[in-house]
Each structure stands twice: as C-alpha cells, then as structure tokens.
Amino acid sequence: MNRRRLLATGARLAAASGVAALAGCTNSADPSGPLTPPRSPEATAGPGEGLVITDFTDAEGDDGDLLVRVTVENRGGEERTGTVVATVSATVDGEEREETVSRDVTVAPGERTEATLETSLSFESFNRSGSMRVEIV
C-alpha cells in the first residue's frame, strides 16, 4: 500500500513540476535594463594625442531638449585642441531620428574641461528609446 501511495505521489509531483517549469519558459520576456547602454569604463583616446573623454552623461535642457555633457582630460604635456562629437538617436513619433552634434575644446596639459552639446531631440524621447555615442577627434 505504501508503495502505491509513493508512486502516485511521485507521479503527481513530477507532473506538477513539469507544468510549473514550462509555465515561465514558453513566453519570451521583454528586455530589461537601462535604455541607454552602459558607458565604457575605459577612457576614449582620439587622434588629438593626449585628449581623452573621461565621462559623459545626458541631461534635460531648460527647453526640454537633450543635452550631452562631456568631460575631456588632457593627459599630454602641452595644450591640445580637439572636437567632441556626439551621435544620438531616439524614436520620435514612431520614426527613428539620429543627430550628430560637435564642439571644439582646448585643454591645458594635466587639466580637464566640460563641454555641453545641445541637440534638437527631446530629452523625453531620448530617455524612452535613445542611444548615444561620444568620441573626440
């Protein structure tokens, strides 16, 4: 008798665990995580020897447009000039829009400067579905 009860309980347990295992595995999950890809921990060197981008972030301007704030450091031994270039994209009214903005910077040796690049994309659209690439040339 105990053997039959054990076999019946084992069969029910196996069936229930099989259904439970399949319940969460048949539907694909929506991707989760930040909308903007994480920044690289590495500094980005450009052709302007000694200039590197040490940090960048997005911000909302007073008019609701997207601002890109970039910190540039001169690791060289003399003053350097370069151009910070940001390429941003976002879905606006169901349409993918891309914009490239740039700004020249001059940095003394061993110093840092912050450059703010203004775009015409709305911060809200960028925050929902945007991406950004920043480099110095």
N, C-alpha and C positions, 0 to 999 in steps of 0.2 A: 504494500500500500504506500509506504513512504517513497518507494522508487517511482511509482506512477505520479505522485504529487510533485516530486522533484523534477521529473521530466516535463510535466505540464507547466510548472512554474518557470523552468528554463526556457521552454518554447515561447511562453508569453513575454518573458523578459527580452529574449532575442528579437522578437517581432517589434516590441515597443522601442527598443534601442535602435533598430533599423529605420523605423519611421522617423524617430527623433533626429537621427543623423542625416536623413535625406531632407528633412523639412527646411533646414537652413542652407542647404548646398545646391538647390535647384535654381534659385534666382540669383542673377548677378547683382552684386552690391554696387551702389553708386560710389564713385571715388570720393575719398575724404581727404582732408588735409588742407594746407594753405592754398589759396587761389594763385598766389604768386609763388613761383618756385623759390626754394631757399637760396640765399646768397652763398656764393663760394667762400670758404674760409680763407682762400688764398688771395693775396693781393694781385691785381691785374696790371702787368707791366705793358707798356706800349712802346712804339718806336721812339718817342721822346725819352731818351735814356735817362733813367733816374726818377721819372714820374710814375707813380702807381696810384690806383684807386684803392683806398683803404676801407671805404664804407660808402653805401648809398641806400637811400630809402625813398619811399613815396610819401607825399603829404597832400593835403587839400588846400588849395589857394583860397583867398577871400571870395573869389567869384565862383567857386565850386569846381574849378579846373584842376587837373592833376599837375603837381609839381614834383620834380625829381631832384632830390638833394644829394650831392656827391661830394665826398671828401677826397682831396688829392694831396698826396705827400711827395715831396722831392727828396729822394734818397741819394741824389748825386752831390757832387762837390761844387756845383755852380748853378746859377739861376737857370731855370728851364721854363719853356713855354710849350703848351700842348693844347689839344682840343678835346674836351669831354663830349662824347657822343652817346646819346640815349635813344634807343629804339623801343617804343612802347606800342602795345596793341591791346585792343579791347573790342568786345562786341557791343555795338551801338545800334539800337533799333533793329536787331536781328542781322546786322551786317558787320563783318569783321573790318575794323579800321586799324591802320598802322601809321605811326607818325615818328619821324626822326627829328630830334632837336639837338643843337650843339652850342657850346660856348667855349671860347678861348680862356685859358688860365695861365698865369705866370706865377711861379712859386720859387721863393728863395731857397738856397740849399739848407736841408735839415728842417724845413718848415712845412706846414700844412695850410690848405685853404679850402673853403667850402664854396661850391658853385651850385646855384639853384637854376634849373632849367624849367621853363614854363611850356606846357603843352596846351593844345586846344581840346583834348579829350576830357570828358568829365571824370572827376575822381570817383563818383559813384559807379559808373560803368567799368572803370578800371578795377575797382575794388571787387566787383562781382565776377569779372571774367578776364582780367588783364594779365599781361606778362610784360617783362621789361628786361632789356639787355643794355648794359652800360660798359663803355670802353674809353680808353684815351688813345688818341692818335697824334 
